[in-house]
Amino acid sequence: MIVPPLLIVILAAGLGVRMRSQRAKVLHGLAGRSLLGHALAKAQTAGASAIAVVVPPASPEVRAEVLAHAPTAAVFEQPTQAGTADAVLAAREALARHSGDVLVLFADTPLLEGATLLRLVAALRQGANLAVLGFEPDDPTGYGRLIRDERGRVTAIREHKDASAPERSERLCNAGAMAFRVPSLLDLLGRIGNDNASREYYLTDAVALANKQGLCVLPVVCAPQEAMGINTRAQLAEAEAIFQRRAREQAMREGVSMTAPDTVWFSYDTKIAPDVTIEPNVFFGPGVEIAEGAEILANSHLVGARIGAGARVGPFARLRPGAEVGPDVHIGNFVEIKNARLEAGAKANHLAYIGDGRVGAGANIGAGAIFCNYDGYNKHFTDIGAGAFIGSNAALVAPVKIGERAYVASGSVISRNVEPDALGIARSAQEVRPGWAAKFRALVQNRRKNR
């Protein structure tokens, strides 16, 4: 069977007034990715051969977000907010040059599953000219209803306020997404009028018009949570909670142990192997990968980091983008790592900053040690050889190289290379003055008496 090309049109032109934000609604984030980014990812999952995105006028940030996730997508502006059918027609140029199926998505429904979109498109291959996504909420009040005939086909979509009492008894509600296989979608959309209280052109009116043409309109049902649209910050928080619950359950099904799952936060792309243990209050930002058997201890924050097998991170560790923690590495409390690689068996057990560098296998970073990687203009690299020992409170001024098995004395400020097996020490000579403390106390006490 030959599968027609699929154009996916994503409607992202809503102003999101109820978000009370200077940012466009679709740029607000959920699980480390924008709402628009989620929609574009789902479009790619559904097998789009072409993507068109309808954005607000004069919105360079939204355009940039589209191209960041889908560089080949076509972007069109909806000059005025005149309804969902008008928004689809803003992509008229893409529709006119496309020959095949069309799927229309809304950018503010981030919980919609890719598998659901595949089912929506599959309905077209099963004989539907239009496929309408629906859901059955616990309380359908306020939702548009999918009105069906005795064969189960959708004859109209009726807004709650316009529905009759029998129509309101219909439990299947409109979830927004629609798929089309019609002789001319532009013709169908062009016949939609705006004879309604809002004077807008509604995409949902395409269903009744299709029926008048004798076209088959079928429903595809999704879970209520998938249909959740984001219009307020409260709804965004609710969607985040749903995403996190799904992610936690999926991780545990795949062999991840979590002491307190409700306190662990995942990104959309977090990858965790089996037999990883995660303690309470751990946050994963985008780009985190954790290999089997690793432990992430309480109150740690990881973004853009890769953790090797059997490594231990935390508690209270912060790993920033570019952190690469090798197998069996130990990262302790209040250690921060950024753009640095720690090789197998290395240790930084407490109170250290490791940025822009390499720590060789088995090397030890003492408490209070820091990589001085930034000179106010540029970043510089610190290289620590295998088996080296960096004493407590040492400052390594990059660019600098510490050789294999070398020692850096505690409290040193190292600004020149230290060769393998050598001791690097750079601190003032210690001076001891016998009796000084007793004389000082006596002086202070005498001054207090004479006040």
C-alpha positions in Angstrom: 0.0 0.0 0.0 1.3 3.4 -1.0 1.2 5.9 1.9 0.5 9.4 0.8 2.8 12.2 1.9 1.8 13.8 5.2 1.8 17.6 5.8 1.4 18.5 9.4 0.2 22.0 10.2 0.9 23.2 13.7 -1.2 26.1 15.0 1.1 28.2 17.3 -0.3 31.7 16.8 -2.3 32.0 20.0 -1.3 35.0 22.0 -1.8 33.3 25.4 -3.3 36.3 27.2 -4.2 34.3 30.2 -0.6 33.3 30.7 0.1 37.0 31.6 3.5 36.8 30.1 5.7 38.8 27.7 6.6 35.5 26.1 4.4 33.8 23.6 2.5 30.9 25.2 4.1 28.3 23.0 7.5 29.3 24.2 6.7 28.4 27.9 8.5 25.2 28.9 7.4 21.8 30.1 10.0 19.2 31.2 12.9 21.1 29.7 11.3 21.8 26.3 8.9 24.5 25.0 5.3 23.6 24.2 6.1 24.3 20.6 9.2 22.0 20.8 6.9 19.2 22.0 4.5 19.7 19.2 7.3 19.7 16.6 8.8 16.5 18.1 5.4 14.8 17.9 5.0 15.9 14.3 8.3 14.3 13.4 7.3 11.1 15.3 4.1 11.0 13.3 6.1 10.7 10.1 5.6 14.2 8.6 7.0 14.6 5.1 6.5 18.4 5.6 5.7 20.7 8.5 4.1 24.1 8.4 3.9 26.2 11.6 1.5 29.2 11.9 2.9 31.8 14.3 1.8 35.2 15.5 2.9 38.3 13.5 6.2 39.9 14.4 7.4 37.0 16.5 11.1 36.3 15.8 11.4 34.2 19.0 8.7 31.8 17.9 10.2 31.6 14.4 13.6 30.8 15.9 12.1 28.1 18.1 10.5 26.5 15.1 13.8 26.4 13.2 15.7 25.2 16.2 13.6 22.0 16.3 12.6 21.6 12.7 15.0 23.5 10.3 13.1 22.6 7.2 9.7 23.6 8.5 7.8 26.4 6.7 6.7 29.3 8.9 3.6 31.4 8.2 2.1 34.3 10.1 -1.6 34.7 11.0 -2.0 38.4 10.8 -5.2 38.6 12.9 -6.8 36.2 15.4 -9.8 35.2 13.3 -10.2 31.6 14.4 -8.7 28.2 13.9 -9.8 27.8 10.3 -8.3 31.1 9.5 -5.1 30.0 11.2 -4.9 26.9 9.0 -5.5 29.0 5.9 -2.5 31.2 6.9 -0.5 28.2 5.7 -2.3 28.3 2.3 1.0 28.3 0.4 2.0 25.0 2.0 -1.5 23.5 1.5 -1.6 24.5 -2.2 1.7 22.8 -3.0 1.0 19.6 -1.0 -0.6 16.5 -2.5 -1.5 14.0 0.2 -2.9 13.9 3.8 -2.9 16.8 6.2 -2.8 16.7 10.0 -3.6 19.8 12.0 -2.2 20.0 15.5 -2.3 22.6 18.3 1.0 23.6 19.8 -0.6 24.0 23.3 -1.4 20.3 23.8 2.0 18.9 24.8 0.8 15.7 26.4 -0.5 14.3 23.1 1.3 11.0 22.4 3.0 10.3 19.1 1.2 6.9 18.9 -2.2 8.7 19.1 -1.2 10.9 16.1 -0.3 7.7 14.2 -3.8 6.3 14.9 -5.3 9.5 13.7 -3.5 9.3 10.4 -4.2 5.5 10.2 -7.9 6.3 10.3 -7.5 7.9 6.9 -6.1 4.7 5.5 -9.1 2.9 6.9 -11.6 4.9 4.8 -12.0 8.2 6.6 -11.9 11.4 4.7 -11.6 13.3 8.0 -10.5 11.9 11.4 -11.3 13.9 14.5 -9.5 13.4 17.8 -11.9 13.0 20.8 -11.7 12.2 24.5 -14.2 11.4 27.3 -13.6 13.6 30.3 -15.1 12.9 33.7 -17.1 16.1 33.3 -17.8 17.2 29.7 -19.2 20.6 30.7 -17.8 23.3 28.6 -16.3 21.1 25.9 -17.4 20.8 22.3 -19.1 17.5 21.6 -18.5 15.1 18.7 -22.0 14.5 17.4 -22.2 10.9 15.9 -24.8 9.1 13.9 -26.0 5.5 14.3 -22.9 4.2 12.4 -20.6 6.0 14.8 -19.5 8.6 12.2 -19.1 12.2 13.3 -21.7 14.5 11.7 -20.8 17.7 13.5 -18.8 19.3 16.3 -21.1 21.3 18.6 -19.8 23.8 21.1 -21.3 23.2 24.6 -23.2 26.5 24.6 -24.8 25.8 21.2 -25.6 22.1 21.9 -29.1 20.8 22.6 -29.9 18.8 25.7 -29.6 15.4 23.8 -26.3 16.6 22.2 -24.9 17.6 25.6 -25.5 14.0 26.8 -22.8 13.0 24.3 -19.7 12.1 26.3 -17.1 12.2 23.4 -15.6 15.7 23.3 -13.4 17.5 20.8 -9.6 17.3 21.5 -8.6 19.6 18.6 -6.4 17.6 16.3 -7.9 16.6 12.9 -6.6 14.7 9.9 -7.8 15.3 6.4 -7.9 13.3 3.1 -10.2 15.3 0.9 -10.2 16.3 -2.7 -9.4 20.0 -1.9 -8.8 21.0 1.7 -8.4 24.7 0.6 -11.9 24.5 -0.9 -13.4 22.9 2.2 -11.8 25.5 4.5 -12.7 28.3 2.2 -16.4 27.5 2.7 -16.3 27.9 6.4 -18.1 31.0 7.5 -18.0 33.2 10.6 -21.7 33.4 11.4 -21.2 33.0 15.2 -21.0 35.2 18.3 -17.2 35.5 18.0 -17.3 36.3 14.3 -14.4 33.7 13.9 -13.8 31.0 11.4 -13.8 27.6 13.2 -12.0 24.6 11.9 -14.6 22.4 13.6 -17.2 23.6 11.1 -15.3 21.5 8.5 -16.9 18.4 9.9 -20.5 19.5 9.0 -19.4 20.7 5.6 -17.6 17.4 4.9 -20.8 15.5 5.7 -22.7 17.7 3.2 -20.3 16.5 0.6 -20.9 12.9 1.5 -17.4 12.5 3.0 -16.7 10.0 5.9 -15.7 11.6 9.2 -14.5 9.1 11.9 -13.6 9.7 15.6 -10.3 8.6 17.1 -10.3 8.5 20.9 -7.4 9.4 23.2 -6.9 9.5 26.9 -8.3 12.7 28.6 -4.9 13.8 29.8 -3.6 13.8 26.2 -6.2 16.3 25.2 -5.2 18.8 27.9 -4.7 22.2 26.4 -2.5 24.9 28.1 -4.0 28.3 28.5 -2.9 29.3 32.0 0.2 28.9 34.2 -1.9 26.7 36.5 -2.7 24.3 33.6 1.0 24.4 32.7 1.9 23.2 36.2 -0.8 20.5 36.0 0.6 19.3 32.7 4.1 19.2 34.2 2.9 17.1 37.1 1.2 14.7 34.6 4.4 14.4 32.6 6.6 13.8 35.6 4.3 11.1 36.9 4.4 9.4 33.6 8.2 9.7 33.4 8.7 8.3 36.9 6.4 5.3 36.3 8.2 4.6 33.1 11.6 4.8 34.7 10.6 2.4 37.5 9.1 -0.1 35.0 12.5 0.0 33.2 14.5 -0.9 36.3 15.2 2.4 38.0 14.9 2.6 41.8 13.7 5.8 43.4 13.5 6.3 47.1 10.9 9.1 46.8 9.6 9.2 43.2 7.4 12.3 43.7 10.6 14.4 44.5 12.5 13.4 41.3 12.1 15.6 38.2 12.9 14.4 34.7 13.5 16.2 31.4 11.8 15.2 28.2 15.0 13.4 27.1 16.4 11.9 30.3 18.0 8.5 29.7 18.5 6.2 32.7 19.7 2.6 32.4 18.5 -0.2 34.7 19.8 -0.6 38.2 20.3 3.1 38.7 19.3 4.4 42.2 18.0 7.9 42.6 17.6 9.4 46.1 15.1 12.2 47.0 15.1 15.7 45.6 17.0 15.1 42.4 16.5 17.3 39.3 17.4 16.3 35.8 17.5 19.0 33.1 17.9 18.3 29.4 20.7 16.1 28.1 21.3 13.7 31.0 22.3 10.1 30.4 23.0 7.7 33.3 24.6 4.3 32.8 23.7 1.1 34.7 24.4 0.8 38.4 25.1 4.5 39.1 23.8 6.2 42.2 22.4 9.7 42.2 22.2 10.8 45.8 19.8 13.3 47.4 19.5 17.0 46.4 21.6 16.8 43.3 21.1 18.9 40.1 22.1 17.6 36.7 21.9 19.2 33.3 23.7 18.1 30.1 25.7 15.5 32.0 26.7 11.9 31.3 27.2 9.5 34.2 29.1 6.2 33.8 28.4 2.8 35.1 28.7 2.4 38.9 29.4 6.1 39.4 28.2 7.9 42.6 27.0 11.5 42.4 26.0 13.6 45.4 24.5 14.4 47.7 24.2 18.1 46.9 26.2 17.8 43.6 25.7 20.1 40.7 26.6 18.8 37.2 26.4 21.4 34.4 26.5 20.9 30.6 29.5 19.0 29.3 30.1 17.1 32.6 31.3 13.6 31.8 31.5 11.3 34.8 33.3 8.1 34.0 32.7 4.6 35.5 33.1 4.3 39.3 33.8 8.0 39.7 32.8 9.5 43.1 31.4 13.0 43.1 30.5 14.2 46.6 28.6 17.0 48.3 28.9 20.5 47.0 31.0 19.6 44.0 30.3 21.5 40.8 31.4 20.2 37.4 31.1 22.0 34.1 32.5 21.0 30.7 34.9 18.5 32.2 35.6 14.8 32.0 36.4 12.7 35.0 37.9 9.3 34.0 37.3 5.9 35.6 37.7 5.8 39.4 38.5 9.5 39.9 37.2 11.2 43.0 36.1 14.6 44.1 34.4 13.9 47.3 33.5 17.4 48.6 33.6 21.2 48.0 35.3 21.5 44.6 34.8 23.3 41.3 35.9 21.4 38.2 35.4 23.4 35.0 36.9 23.1 31.5 39.2 20.2 32.2 40.1 16.6 32.4 40.7 14.5 35.6 42.6 11.3 34.8 41.7 7.8 36.0 42.1 7.3 39.7 43.0 11.0 40.4 41.8 12.6 43.6 40.5 16.2 43.9 40.7 17.4 47.5 38.2 19.5 49.4 38.1 23.2 48.4 40.1 22.6 45.2 39.1 24.7 42.2 39.9 25.0 38.5 40.5 28.7 37.8 39.3 28.4 34.2 38.1 31.9 33.3 40.2 35.0 32.9 37.3 37.4 32.4 37.3 36.9 28.6 38.1 33.3 27.8 37.9 29.8 29.2 41.1 27.8 29.6 41.8 24.1 30.1 43.2 22.2 33.1 44.5 18.7 32.5 45.2 16.4 35.5 46.9 13.1 34.8 45.9 9.6 36.0 46.6 9.0 39.6 47.4 12.6 40.5 46.6 14.0 43.9 45.3 17.5 44.3 45.5 18.7 47.9 42.7 20.5 49.7 42.2 24.2 48.9 44.4 24.2 45.9 43.8 26.6 43.0 44.8 25.4 39.6 45.2 28.4 37.3 44.4 27.4 33.7 45.9 26.6 31.3 47.9 24.2 33.3 48.8 20.5 33.3 49.4 18.2 36.3 51.3 15.1 35.3 50.4 11.5 36.1 50.9 10.6 39.8 51.9 14.1 40.6 51.0 15.8 43.9 49.8 19.3 44.5 50.3 20.5 48.0 47.3 21.7 50.0 46.7 25.5 49.8 48.9 25.9 46.7 48.1 28.2 43.8 49.5 26.4 40.8 50.0 28.4 37.6 52.7 26.3 35.9 52.8 22.7 34.7 53.7 20.0 37.2 55.6 17.1 35.7 54.6 13.4 36.4 55.6 12.1 39.8 56.5 15.6 41.0 55.3 17.7 43.9 53.9 21.1 43.1 53.8 23.5 46.0 53.2 27.3 45.9 52.5 28.9 49.2 54.2 31.3 51.6 56.6 29.8 54.2 55.0 29.3 57.6 56.2 31.5 60.4 55.7 30.6 64.1 56.1 33.3 66.8 56.3 31.7 70.3 54.2 33.3 73.0 52.5 35.7 70.6 48.9 34.5 71.3 49.3 34.9 75.1 50.7 38.5 74.7 47.9 39.4 72.4 45.2 38.2 74.8 46.8 40.1 77.6 46.9 43.3 75.5 43.3 43.1 74.6 42.2 42.4 78.2 44.2 45.4 79.5 42.6 47.7 76.9 39.1 46.6 78.1 40.0 47.3 81.7 41.2 50.8 80.9 38.0 51.9 79.0 
